[in-house]
Amino acid sequence: MNKKSEKIESILSEKRVKLHNFLPSNRKIWTIVGKEKEHWLEPDLQFCSCAGFYFNMVKNKKPCYHIDSVNIAKKGNQYEIVEFSDDEFENFISGLINDL
């Protein structure tokens, strides 16, 4: 197993893929809980907030392992859904931005 596969397996087995669902608007934000910070993703747009994302996409034209992890988690229903009120959306986004 290569290093990327090991990282993906670790993320999935530790249940670190989260789908944050804000109600009643039904806005959704995907995150992966990392060792030091949380990364947010938009898998349909192939975007991740991790530091390696830009360099991987520009240099190798390949998504980071976080995007691969979310896509695998979605297919296998291996993610946790966390529900929030729409009133919490602004604070949630502010927290994600502060992590950048």
C-alpha positions as CSV (number, residue, x, y, z in Angstrom):
1,M,0.0,0.0,0.0
2,N,1.4,3.4,-0.9
3,K,1.5,6.4,1.3
4,K,-1.5,8.1,-0.3
5,S,-3.6,4.9,0.1
6,E,-2.5,4.6,3.8
7,K,-3.6,8.2,4.5
8,I,-7.0,7.6,2.8
9,E,-7.5,4.4,4.8
10,S,-6.6,6.2,8.0
11,I,-9.1,9.0,7.3
12,L,-11.9,6.5,6.5
13,S,-11.2,4.1,9.3
14,E,-11.0,6.9,11.9
15,K,-14.3,8.4,10.6
16,R,-12.8,11.8,9.9
17,V,-15.0,12.7,6.9
18,K,-17.8,14.9,7.9
19,L,-20.8,16.4,6.1
20,H,-22.1,19.5,7.9
21,N,-25.7,20.0,7.0
22,F,-27.2,23.4,7.9
23,L,-31.0,23.4,8.3
24,P,-33.5,24.5,7.1
25,S,-31.5,25.8,4.1
26,N,-29.9,22.4,3.5
27,R,-26.5,24.0,2.8
28,K,-23.7,21.4,2.9
29,I,-20.0,21.7,3.7
30,W,-17.7,18.7,3.6
31,T,-14.7,18.6,6.0
32,I,-11.9,16.3,7.0
33,V,-10.7,16.5,10.5
34,G,-6.9,16.6,10.4
35,K,-4.3,16.2,13.0
36,E,-3.8,19.9,13.4
37,K,-6.7,21.5,11.6
38,E,-9.9,20.8,9.7
39,H,-9.9,21.0,5.9
40,W,-13.0,22.0,4.0
41,L,-13.7,20.6,0.6
42,E,-15.9,21.0,-2.4
43,P,-15.6,17.6,-4.1
44,D,-17.8,18.4,-7.1
45,L,-15.4,21.3,-7.9
46,Q,-12.3,19.2,-7.0
47,F,-11.3,21.8,-4.3
48,C,-9.7,21.4,-0.9
49,S,-8.3,24.0,1.5
50,C,-5.2,21.9,2.4
51,A,-1.8,23.3,1.7
52,G,-0.9,20.5,-0.8
53,F,-4.0,21.0,-2.9
54,Y,-2.6,23.9,-5.1
55,F,0.7,22.2,-5.7
56,N,-0.8,18.8,-6.5
57,M,-3.4,20.3,-8.9
58,V,-0.9,22.6,-10.7
59,K,2.1,20.3,-10.8
60,N,0.5,16.9,-11.2
61,K,-3.1,17.6,-12.2
62,K,-4.2,15.2,-9.5
63,P,-6.4,15.9,-6.5
64,C,-5.1,15.7,-3.0
65,Y,-5.8,12.6,-0.9
66,H,-8.5,14.6,1.0
67,I,-10.6,14.9,-2.2
68,D,-10.1,11.2,-2.9
69,S,-11.1,10.4,0.7
70,V,-14.4,12.3,0.4
71,N,-15.2,10.7,-2.9
72,I,-14.6,7.2,-1.5
73,A,-16.5,8.0,1.7
74,K,-19.5,9.3,-0.4
75,K,-19.6,6.1,-2.5
76,G,-19.3,3.8,0.6
77,N,-21.5,5.9,2.9
78,Q,-18.5,6.2,5.2
79,Y,-19.0,9.7,6.6
80,E,-20.7,11.3,9.6
81,I,-23.5,13.8,9.1
82,V,-23.4,16.7,11.5
83,E,-26.5,18.9,11.6
84,F,-26.5,22.6,12.5
85,S,-29.0,25.4,12.4
86,D,-28.6,28.1,9.7
87,D,-28.0,30.5,12.6
88,E,-24.7,28.7,13.2
89,F,-23.5,29.0,9.5
90,E,-21.6,32.3,9.8
91,N,-19.7,31.2,12.9
92,F,-18.9,27.8,11.3
93,I,-17.5,29.5,8.2
94,S,-15.5,32.0,10.3
95,G,-13.9,29.1,12.2
96,L,-12.9,27.4,8.9
97,I,-11.4,30.6,7.6
98,N,-9.4,31.1,10.8
99,D,-7.9,27.7,10.4
100,L,-6.5,28.7,7.0
